[in-house]
């Protein structure tokens, strides 16, 4: 697979309008990148891109802000280490977004409108300033991976783990990204006595018995 390169395929007009609004609020250009031009028309191999896994470093030295599009619609957006205290509300208008990374910012909460991202499956919020898991995350109907490492969270909502297990146990649920299913809270000051019995025996990271040391 090739290294990341910039590409210049056209976005749908409504997607371009949203992107322009996000860039205006950020005061930065968000680069469109890909590892293989064929991925512009097929989602099947996108998960193989090296920086899609939250445990791998994507080339932030070249593209701290980037997105990937499929058939003219944005499906992956990364806003890395921008000092953001809040996210542009226009992100909620990216109806086809399946992967959103807001890693290494100063975010303390998400807008309620984030629940409008009905296609979102992967949400990366590592290294921010969250003190609780936002309720809007629980309302994301297709979420399969949530990374909230190194925040200030003391409790994991039972509603989150219940919804997560229900979704993953549904035989009709089909993932767009071939990525293992994770709920990651390592590096947070989790109050272990706050965990329910179900959470203590849950499969929060990865698909194996829950280990409080990982929270």
C-alpha positions as a Markdown table, in Angstrom:
| # | Residue | x | y | z |
|---|---|---|---|---|
| 1 | Unk | 0.0 | 0.0 | 0.0 |
| 2 | Unk | 1.2 | 3.5 | -0.9 |
| 3 | Unk | 2.0 | 6.1 | 1.7 |
| 4 | Unk | -0.7 | 8.8 | 2.2 |
| 5 | Unk | -1.0 | 11.3 | -0.6 |
| 6 | Unk | -3.3 | 14.2 | -1.3 |
| 7 | Unk | -6.0 | 13.7 | -3.8 |
| 8 | Unk | -8.4 | 16.1 | -5.6 |
| 9 | Unk | -11.6 | 14.2 | -6.3 |
| 10 | Unk | -14.8 | 16.2 | -6.0 |
| 11 | Unk | -17.0 | 16.1 | -3.0 |
| 12 | Unk | -20.8 | 16.3 | -3.2 |
| 13 | Unk | -21.9 | 19.9 | -3.0 |
| 14 | Unk | -23.5 | 19.5 | 0.4 |
| 15 | Unk | -20.4 | 17.8 | 1.8 |
| 16 | Unk | -18.2 | 20.6 | 0.5 |
| 17 | Unk | -20.4 | 23.1 | 2.1 |
| 18 | Unk | -20.1 | 21.4 | 5.5 |
| 19 | Unk | -16.3 | 21.0 | 5.1 |
| 20 | Unk | -15.9 | 24.7 | 4.2 |
| 21 | Unk | -17.9 | 25.6 | 7.4 |
| 22 | Unk | -15.7 | 23.4 | 9.5 |
| 23 | Unk | -12.5 | 24.8 | 8.0 |
| 24 | Unk | -13.7 | 28.4 | 8.5 |
| 25 | Unk | -14.4 | 27.7 | 12.2 |
| 26 | Unk | -11.0 | 26.0 | 12.7 |
| 27 | Unk | -9.1 | 28.5 | 10.6 |
| 28 | Unk | -7.3 | 25.6 | 9.0 |
| 29 | Unk | -7.4 | 23.5 | 5.8 |
| 30 | Unk | -8.4 | 19.9 | 6.2 |
| 31 | Unk | -6.5 | 17.8 | 3.7 |
| 32 | Unk | -8.1 | 15.1 | 1.7 |
| 33 | Unk | -5.9 | 12.0 | 1.7 |
| 34 | Unk | -5.9 | 8.4 | 0.6 |
| 35 | Unk | -3.5 | 5.5 | 0.5 |
| 36 | Unk | -4.9 | 4.1 | -2.7 |
| 37 | Unk | -7.1 | 5.9 | -5.3 |
| 38 | Unk | -9.2 | 2.8 | -5.6 |
| 39 | Unk | -10.3 | 3.3 | -2.0 |
| 40 | Unk | -12.2 | 6.3 | -3.2 |
| 41 | Unk | -14.9 | 4.0 | -4.6 |
| 42 | Unk | -14.7 | 1.0 | -2.2 |
| 43 | Unk | -14.8 | 0.9 | 1.6 |
| 44 | Unk | -13.6 | -2.7 | 1.8 |
| 45 | Unk | -9.9 | -1.9 | 2.3 |
| 46 | Unk | -10.1 | 1.4 | 4.2 |
| 47 | Unk | -9.6 | -0.3 | 7.5 |
| 48 | Unk | -6.1 | -1.4 | 6.4 |
| 49 | Unk | -4.8 | 2.2 | 6.3 |
| 50 | Unk | -2.1 | 2.2 | 9.0 |
| 51 | Unk | -3.4 | 5.2 | 11.0 |
| 52 | Unk | -7.1 | 4.0 | 11.2 |
| 53 | Unk | -6.2 | 1.9 | 14.2 |
| 54 | Unk | -6.2 | 4.3 | 17.3 |
| 55 | Unk | -3.2 | 2.4 | 18.6 |
| 56 | Unk | -1.1 | 3.4 | 15.6 |
| 57 | Unk | 0.2 | 6.9 | 14.9 |
| 58 | Unk | -1.1 | 8.3 | 11.6 |
| 59 | Unk | 1.3 | 10.8 | 9.8 |
| 60 | Unk | 0.4 | 13.8 | 11.9 |
| 61 | Unk | 3.6 | 15.5 | 10.9 |
| 62 | Unk | 2.2 | 15.8 | 7.4 |
| 63 | Unk | -1.6 | 15.8 | 7.9 |
| 64 | Unk | -2.8 | 16.8 | 11.4 |
| 65 | Unk | -6.2 | 17.6 | 9.9 |
| 66 | Unk | -7.4 | 15.2 | 7.2 |
| 67 | Unk | -10.3 | 13.4 | 5.8 |
| 68 | Unk | -11.1 | 10.4 | 3.6 |
| 69 | Unk | -14.1 | 10.4 | 1.3 |
| 70 | Unk | -16.0 | 7.6 | -0.5 |
| 71 | Unk | -18.1 | 8.4 | -3.5 |
| 72 | Unk | -17.9 | 12.1 | -2.8 |
| 73 | Unk | -18.9 | 11.8 | 0.9 |
| 74 | Unk | -16.7 | 12.2 | 3.9 |
| 75 | Unk | -16.4 | 9.0 | 5.9 |
| 76 | Unk | -13.3 | 9.6 | 8.0 |
| 77 | Unk | -12.3 | 12.9 | 9.7 |
| 78 | Unk | -9.3 | 13.5 | 12.0 |
| 79 | Unk | -8.7 | 16.8 | 13.9 |
| 80 | Unk | -5.6 | 16.0 | 15.8 |
| 81 | Unk | -3.8 | 18.1 | 18.4 |
| 82 | Unk | -5.4 | 21.5 | 17.5 |
| 83 | Unk | -6.0 | 22.8 | 21.0 |
| 84 | Unk | -9.8 | 22.5 | 20.5 |
| 85 | Unk | -12.0 | 23.1 | 23.6 |
| 86 | Unk | -15.1 | 22.3 | 21.6 |
| 87 | Unk | -15.8 | 20.7 | 18.2 |
| 88 | Unk | -17.3 | 22.4 | 15.2 |
| 89 | Unk | -21.1 | 21.7 | 15.4 |
| 90 | Unk | -21.1 | 21.3 | 11.6 |
| 91 | Unk | -19.5 | 17.9 | 12.0 |
| 92 | Unk | -22.9 | 16.6 | 13.0 |
| 93 | Unk | -24.1 | 17.2 | 9.4 |
| 94 | Unk | -21.6 | 14.7 | 7.9 |
| 95 | Unk | -24.3 | 12.0 | 7.6 |
| 96 | Unk | -21.9 | 9.3 | 6.2 |
| 97 | Unk | -19.2 | 9.8 | 8.7 |
| 98 | Unk | -18.2 | 6.4 | 10.2 |
| 99 | Unk | -14.8 | 7.3 | 11.8 |
| 100 | Unk | -14.1 | 10.5 | 13.8 |
| 101 | Unk | -10.9 | 11.2 | 15.7 |
| 102 | Unk | -10.6 | 14.2 | 18.0 |
| 103 | Unk | -7.5 | 12.9 | 19.7 |
| 104 | Unk | -5.2 | 15.1 | 21.8 |
| 105 | Unk | -7.3 | 18.3 | 22.2 |
| 106 | Unk | -8.8 | 20.1 | 25.2 |
| 107 | Unk | -12.4 | 19.0 | 24.7 |
| 108 | Unk | -14.6 | 18.6 | 27.8 |
| 109 | Unk | -17.9 | 17.8 | 26.2 |
| 110 | Unk | -19.6 | 17.0 | 22.9 |
| 111 | Unk | -22.6 | 18.8 | 21.5 |
| 112 | Unk | -25.9 | 16.9 | 21.8 |
| 113 | Unk | -26.1 | 17.1 | 18.0 |
| 114 | Unk | -23.3 | 14.5 | 17.8 |
| 115 | Unk | -26.1 | 11.9 | 18.1 |
| 116 | Unk | -27.2 | 12.8 | 14.6 |
| 117 | Unk | -24.2 | 10.9 | 13.3 |
| 118 | Unk | -26.2 | 7.8 | 12.6 |
| 119 | Unk | -23.4 | 6.1 | 10.7 |
| 120 | Unk | -20.6 | 6.7 | 13.2 |
| 121 | Unk | -18.9 | 3.5 | 14.3 |
| 122 | Unk | -15.5 | 4.7 | 15.5 |
| 123 | Unk | -15.0 | 7.6 | 17.9 |
| 124 | Unk | -11.5 | 8.5 | 19.2 |
| 125 | Unk | -11.4 | 10.9 | 22.1 |
| 126 | Unk | -8.1 | 10.0 | 23.7 |
| 127 | Unk | -6.0 | 12.7 | 25.5 |
| 128 | Unk | -8.7 | 15.2 | 26.1 |
| 129 | Unk | -10.3 | 16.7 | 29.3 |
| 130 | Unk | -13.6 | 14.8 | 29.7 |
| 131 | Unk | -14.7 | 14.2 | 33.2 |
| 132 | Unk | -17.7 | 12.0 | 32.2 |
| 133 | Unk | -18.9 | 10.1 | 29.2 |
| 134 | Unk | -21.2 | 12.4 | 27.2 |
| 135 | Unk | -24.8 | 11.1 | 27.0 |
| 136 | Unk | -24.8 | 11.9 | 23.3 |
| 137 | Unk | -22.3 | 9.0 | 22.8 |
| 138 | Unk | -24.7 | 6.5 | 24.3 |
| 139 | Unk | -27.3 | 7.6 | 21.7 |
| 140 | Unk | -25.0 | 6.8 | 18.7 |
| 141 | Unk | -26.8 | 3.8 | 17.1 |
| 142 | Unk | -23.9 | 2.2 | 15.3 |
| 143 | Unk | -21.0 | 2.9 | 17.6 |
| 144 | Unk | -18.7 | -0.1 | 17.8 |
| 145 | Unk | -15.4 | 1.4 | 19.0 |
| 146 | Unk | -15.0 | 4.2 | 21.7 |
| 147 | Unk | -11.5 | 5.3 | 22.7 |
| 148 | Unk | -11.4 | 7.7 | 25.7 |
| 149 | Unk | -7.9 | 7.0 | 27.1 |
| 150 | Unk | -6.2 | 9.6 | 29.3 |
| 151 | Unk | -9.1 | 11.8 | 30.2 |
| 152 | Unk | -10.5 | 12.5 | 33.7 |
| 153 | Unk | -13.4 | 10.0 | 33.8 |
| 154 | Unk | -14.3 | 8.4 | 37.1 |
| 155 | Unk | -17.3 | 6.3 | 36.1 |
| 156 | Unk | -18.3 | 4.2 | 33.1 |
| 157 | Unk | -22.1 | 4.5 | 32.5 |
| 158 | Unk | -23.9 | 1.2 | 32.6 |
| 159 | Unk | -26.1 | 2.5 | 29.8 |
| 160 | Unk | -23.1 | 2.7 | 27.6 |
| 161 | Unk | -21.9 | -0.9 | 28.2 |
| 162 | Unk | -25.4 | -2.2 | 28.0 |
| 163 | Unk | -26.0 | -0.5 | 24.6 |
| 164 | Unk | -22.7 | -1.6 | 23.3 |
| 165 | Unk | -23.2 | -5.3 | 24.2 |
| 166 | Unk | -26.8 | -5.3 | 22.9 |
| 167 | Unk | -25.6 | -3.8 | 19.6 |
| 168 | Unk | -22.7 | -6.2 | 19.1 |
| 169 | Unk | -24.9 | -9.2 | 20.0 |
| 170 | Unk | -27.4 | -8.3 | 17.4 |
| 171 | Unk | -27.0 | -10.8 | 14.4 |
| 172 | Unk | -28.4 | -8.2 | 12.1 |
| 173 | Unk | -25.7 | -5.6 | 12.9 |
| 174 | Unk | -23.2 | -5.3 | 10.1 |
| 175 | Unk | -20.0 | -3.3 | 10.5 |
| 176 | Unk | -18.6 | -1.1 | 7.7 |
| 177 | Unk | -15.1 | -1.2 | 9.1 |
| 178 | Unk | -13.3 | -4.5 | 9.8 |
| 179 | Unk | -11.9 | -3.3 | 13.2 |
| 180 | Unk | -12.1 | -5.2 | 16.5 |
| 181 | Unk | -14.8 | -3.9 | 18.9 |
| 182 | Unk | -13.3 | -1.8 | 21.8 |
| 183 | Unk | -14.4 | 0.3 | 24.7 |
| 184 | Unk | -11.1 | 1.8 | 26.0 |
| 185 | Unk | -10.8 | 3.9 | 29.2 |
| 186 | Unk | -7.2 | 3.3 | 30.2 |
| 187 | Unk | -5.5 | 6.2 | 31.8 |
| 188 | Unk | -8.6 | 7.5 | 33.6 |
| 189 | Unk | -9.2 | 7.7 | 37.4 |
| 190 | Unk | -12.0 | 5.1 | 37.3 |
| 191 | Unk | -13.6 | 4.4 | 40.7 |
| 192 | Unk | -13.6 | 0.7 | 40.6 |
| 193 | Unk | -16.2 | 0.4 | 43.3 |
| 194 | Unk | -18.6 | 2.3 | 40.9 |
| 195 | Unk | -18.5 | -0.6 | 38.4 |
| 196 | Unk | -21.6 | -2.8 | 38.2 |
| 197 | Unk | -21.3 | -6.5 | 38.5 |
| 198 | Unk | -22.1 | -6.7 | 34.8 |
| 199 | Unk | -19.3 | -4.3 | 34.0 |
| 200 | Unk | -16.8 | -6.2 | 36.2 |
| 201 | Unk | -17.5 | -9.3 | 34.0 |
| 202 | Unk | -17.9 | -7.3 | 30.8 |
| 203 | Unk | -15.8 | -7.4 | 27.7 |
| 204 | Unk | -14.6 | -3.8 | 27.6 |
| 205 | Unk | -11.1 | -4.2 | 26.2 |
| 206 | Unk | -10.8 | -6.1 | 24.0 |
| 207 | Unk | -13.2 | -9.1 | 23.6 |
| 208 | Unk | -12.2 | -10.8 | 26.8 |
| 209 | Unk | -13.2 | -10.6 | 30.5 |
| 210 | Unk | -13.1 | -7.1 | 31.8 |
| 211 | Unk | -10.0 | -6.1 | 33.6 |
| 212 | Unk | -10.3 | -3.0 | 35.9 |
| 213 | Unk | -6.6 | -2.4 | 35.4 |
| 214 | Unk | -7.3 | -1.5 | 31.8 |
| 215 | Unk | -9.8 | 1.2 | 32.9 |
